[in-house]
Amino acid sequence: MTLLLMAAGSGSRYGKLKQFDDLGPKGEFLMEFSIYDAIACGFDHIVVITKAANKEFLESYLSQRLPKHIKLDVLVQKISDLPEGISLDSKREKPWGTAHAVWTARHVIGNDFAIINADDYYGKPAFESAANFVRENTNENTYALVGYNLKDTLSEHGTVSRGVCSANNGKLITIEELIKIHDCDGVIIDEDSGRILDRNTLVSMNFWICNKNIFDFIEGYFKNFLNNPENLEKNEIYIPFVAQEMMSNGLIDIEVLDSNSSWFGVTYADDKLKAVKTLSRLTAQGQYPSPIWN
């Protein structure tokens, strides 16, 4: 089973590359705890999408630590990586988005795979749910999303972006990206739209389980995106946008899996202290060895 980690972000709100910040008791990165949990649940192929400047370091760092039976691919998300036949004269510097990051792995993944953010902590039960789905799913057009409650995914230090979901009978119906959500004196609101959200609203934290056929759809979606000149400077393609369009076109259905675990992340620099304390506590409780790799 394959786990893809998206680690190409710039950490603009965090102040530095949060993917490589030393949050664990022995200086481990947050992604190492997700990789450890995934391996414990049967994942044996790790794919990390990163920037060109970080590829050599990350490849060396992880290859020295991961168990020898684990296959590792560290890939670079390149702005110049475009669908065949498309050429752009653009000075764009911003990456094309999370869906493009996933598309970067199209040449190394040939089966069902899970996707996560490298700077989020999902909990081992979430990986158990994902692994069970991969083992039991026999329909290549059935995907899955590991869901969390909105109230458990907020930051005390600023607004966050979340994929707000609606579901029925365990199936995802819609997903909408809201970009400025925060808790204002007990009321959760999206500042951008003014919408008030229920605390138990189902949200996506980009923990998806997909079939390899998503690569072909992303390519077509990306081509259409590039045909609009307004998108060429700063706009991006996101996994929720692709998933929603695939559902709307009747190409896939998406099961919602219960995470059965707590999430935390490091959106802002002030989130670090809580993350460090939580990882220290989980390690002290015996959920992780220290150091995490022996």
C-alpha positions in Angstrom: 0.0 0.0 0.0 1.2 3.5 -0.9 1.0 6.7 1.2 1.6 10.0 -0.5 2.6 13.0 1.7 2.3 16.5 0.4 5.4 18.4 1.7 5.9 21.2 -0.9 4.3 24.1 1.0 6.1 27.2 1.9 4.9 27.7 5.5 4.1 31.3 5.0 1.9 31.6 8.1 4.2 29.4 10.1 7.3 31.5 9.4 9.4 28.7 8.1 9.2 25.2 6.5 7.0 23.5 9.1 7.4 20.2 7.4 11.0 20.1 8.7 10.6 21.6 12.1 11.8 19.5 15.1 8.5 18.8 17.0 9.2 15.3 18.3 10.9 14.5 21.6 14.1 13.6 19.7 13.7 16.3 17.1 11.5 14.3 14.7 9.4 16.0 12.0 5.7 15.7 12.3 5.5 13.7 9.1 7.6 11.0 10.7 4.8 10.1 13.2 2.4 9.7 10.3 4.8 7.6 8.4 5.4 5.5 11.5 1.7 5.0 12.0 1.1 4.2 8.3 3.9 1.5 8.3 2.4 0.0 11.4 -0.9 -0.4 9.5 0.7 -2.1 6.5 1.7 0.7 4.2 5.0 -0.2 2.5 5.6 2.5 -0.1 6.1 6.1 0.9 5.9 8.9 -1.7 6.8 12.5 -0.6 6.2 15.5 -2.8 8.5 18.4 -2.0 10.3 21.3 -3.5 13.5 21.0 -5.5 15.5 22.7 -2.8 14.5 20.0 -0.3 14.6 16.8 -2.3 18.2 15.8 -1.7 18.0 16.5 2.1 14.6 14.7 2.5 15.6 11.7 0.4 18.8 11.2 2.5 17.1 11.9 5.8 14.2 9.5 5.3 16.2 6.7 3.6 18.6 6.6 6.6 15.6 6.2 9.0 12.9 4.1 7.4 12.9 0.3 7.7 14.7 -1.3 4.8 11.6 -3.0 3.4 9.9 0.3 2.8 10.1 1.7 -0.7 10.7 5.5 -0.8 10.2 8.0 -3.6 10.9 11.7 -3.1 9.5 13.7 -6.0 9.7 17.4 -6.9 6.5 19.4 -7.7 7.6 21.4 -10.7 5.8 24.4 -12.1 7.1 23.3 -15.5 5.4 19.8 -15.1 2.5 20.3 -17.5 0.2 18.1 -19.5 1.6 16.9 -22.8 1.2 19.4 -25.6 0.9 22.4 -23.4 3.5 25.1 -23.3 3.3 28.2 -21.2 5.2 31.4 -21.4 4.7 32.3 -17.7 6.9 33.7 -14.9 4.7 32.0 -12.3 6.5 31.1 -9.1 3.6 29.7 -7.0 3.0 25.9 -7.2 -0.1 24.7 -9.1 -1.8 23.4 -5.9 -2.5 20.1 -4.1 -4.1 18.3 -7.0 -1.0 19.0 -9.1 1.2 17.8 -6.2 -0.7 14.5 -6.4 -0.4 14.4 -10.2 3.4 14.6 -9.7 3.3 11.0 -8.5 1.6 9.6 -11.6 4.7 7.7 -12.7 5.5 5.9 -9.4 2.0 4.9 -8.2 0.1 2.1 -9.9 -2.4 1.1 -7.3 -4.8 2.5 -4.7 -3.1 5.0 -2.5 -3.7 7.3 0.5 -2.9 11.1 0.5 -2.1 13.2 3.6 -0.6 16.6 4.4 3.0 16.3 5.8 2.3 19.0 8.4 -0.8 17.4 10.0 -1.1 14.7 12.6 -3.9 12.2 12.0 -3.6 9.5 14.6 -3.0 5.7 14.1 -6.7 4.8 14.1 -7.1 7.0 11.0 -4.4 5.0 9.2 -6.1 1.7 10.3 -9.3 2.9 8.7 -7.5 3.8 5.5 -5.6 0.6 5.4 -8.8 -1.5 5.9 -10.5 0.4 3.2 -7.7 -0.2 0.7 -7.7 -4.0 1.5 -11.4 -4.4 1.3 -12.4 -2.1 -1.6 -12.9 -3.9 -4.9 -14.3 -1.0 -6.9 -11.8 1.3 -8.6 -14.4 4.0 -8.8 -15.0 4.1 -5.0 -12.7 6.5 -3.1 -12.7 7.4 0.5 -12.2 10.4 2.8 -11.1 10.2 6.4 -13.3 12.8 8.1 -12.9 14.9 11.2 -15.2 17.2 13.2 -14.6 20.9 12.5 -14.3 21.8 16.2 -11.3 19.5 16.5 -9.3 21.1 13.7 -9.2 24.8 14.5 -6.2 26.9 15.6 -6.3 29.2 18.5 -3.9 31.6 16.7 -5.7 32.5 13.5 -8.0 31.4 10.6 -7.7 28.1 8.8 -8.8 26.6 5.5 -11.0 23.5 5.6 -12.9 21.3 3.1 -16.4 21.5 4.6 -18.4 18.4 3.7 -21.9 17.1 3.6 -22.6 13.4 3.7 -25.5 11.0 3.6 -25.5 7.3 4.7 -21.7 7.3 4.8 -21.2 8.8 1.4 -19.8 12.2 0.6 -22.3 14.4 -1.2 -20.4 17.8 -1.5 -17.2 19.3 -0.4 -16.5 23.1 -0.3 -13.3 24.8 0.5 -13.7 27.6 3.1 -10.5 29.6 3.6 -10.9 31.8 6.7 -12.6 29.7 9.5 -12.1 30.5 13.2 -13.8 30.3 16.5 -15.1 33.7 17.6 -16.2 33.5 21.3 -17.7 30.0 20.8 -19.2 30.7 17.4 -17.3 29.1 14.4 -17.5 31.4 11.4 -15.9 31.6 7.9 -14.8 35.3 7.7 -14.7 35.1 3.9 -18.3 34.2 3.4 -19.8 35.2 6.7 -21.2 31.7 7.2 -21.7 30.3 10.7 -20.7 26.6 10.9 -21.9 23.9 13.3 -19.1 22.7 15.6 -19.6 19.1 14.5 -19.5 19.8 10.8 -17.6 17.1 8.9 -14.4 18.4 7.3 -11.6 17.1 5.2 -8.0 17.4 6.3 -6.8 16.1 3.0 -6.7 12.4 4.1 -8.0 10.8 0.9 -7.8 7.2 -0.5 -7.8 7.2 -4.3 -7.4 4.9 -7.2 -4.7 5.6 -9.8 -7.4 6.6 -12.3 -7.4 10.0 -10.5 -4.2 10.9 -12.4 -6.0 10.9 -15.8 -8.8 13.0 -14.4 -6.4 15.5 -12.8 -4.6 15.9 -16.2 -7.9 16.7 -18.0 -8.9 19.1 -15.2 -5.5 20.7 -15.3 -5.7 21.3 -19.0 -9.1 23.0 -18.7 -7.7 25.1 -15.9 -4.7 26.2 -18.0 -7.0 27.2 -20.9 -8.2 30.1 -18.7 -5.7 32.9 -18.7 -6.9 34.2 -15.4 -5.6 31.1 -13.7 -2.1 31.3 -14.9 -0.6 33.7 -12.4 -1.8 32.6 -9.0 -4.8 30.3 -9.0 -4.4 26.7 -8.0 -6.1 23.3 -8.4 -7.1 21.6 -5.2 -7.9 18.0 -4.4 -11.4 18.9 -3.1 -12.2 20.7 -6.4 -11.2 17.6 -8.4 -13.1 15.2 -6.1 -16.2 17.3 -6.3 -16.1 17.4 -10.1 -15.5 13.7 -10.3 -18.5 13.0 -8.0 -20.7 15.5 -9.9 -19.9 13.8 -13.2 -20.8 10.4 -11.8 -17.3 9.0 -12.1 -16.7 8.1 -8.5 -18.4 7.9 -5.1 -16.6 8.6 -1.9 -17.1 6.8 1.3 -16.6 8.8 4.5 -14.4 7.0 7.1 -14.4 7.8 10.8 -10.9 8.9 11.8 -11.5 7.6 15.4 -8.6 9.8 16.4 -7.6 13.3 17.2 -6.0 15.7 14.7 -3.6 18.5 15.2 -1.4 20.6 13.0 0.9 23.5 12.9 -0.6 26.3 10.8 1.0 29.1 12.9 4.2 29.4 14.8 2.2 29.5 18.0 0.8 26.1 17.3 4.2 24.6 17.8 4.1 24.4 21.6 0.9 22.4 21.6 2.2 20.0 19.0 5.5 19.5 20.9 3.6 18.8 24.1 1.2 16.4 22.5 3.9 14.4 20.8 5.8 14.3 24.0 2.7 13.0 25.9 1.9 10.4 23.2 5.5 9.2 23.3 5.5 9.0 27.2 2.3 7.0 27.0 4.2 4.4 24.8 2.4 5.1 21.5 5.7 5.9 19.9 9.3 4.8 20.7 11.9 7.5 21.3 13.7 8.0 19.0 10.9 7.0 16.7 13.3 4.9 14.4 15.7 2.4 15.7 
